[in-house]
Amino acid sequence: VLPPQNYPLYIRSVPTENELKFHYTVHTSLDVVDEKISAMGKALVDQRELYLGLLYPTEDYKVYGYVTNSKVKFVMVVDSSNTALRDNEIRSMFRKLHNSYTDIMCNPFYNPGDRIHSRAFDNMVNSMMMQVC
């Protein structure tokens, strides 16, 4: 989860030993996200669906993106060998992630722009990761 200023609000990876590699992958994908947003231009504002789709595939991973109306970016890195994961499942995972993020933003004790420390958000992300693995 990245705000418009592109610093990480929330990052979770299953193999924690490769976490730095995933940080790099997420930050390199932000250029592709910005390209897609600028290419869509005003059409993006009119759309209700903000799923960007596959940003780029690498040898080991596929990187997907989603942008909210407030320009908060969600980036998901999935293992390329996982062929059971379809585009509509990725889209529903992003919607679920967006809904949970909205719940956090509605919390009066959360300051927008702070790192996300929410047990409910962690549980939702962990359940999504278990579903994928």
Order of alpha helices (4+ residues) and beta strands (2+ residues): alpha-alpha-beta-beta-beta-alpha-alpha
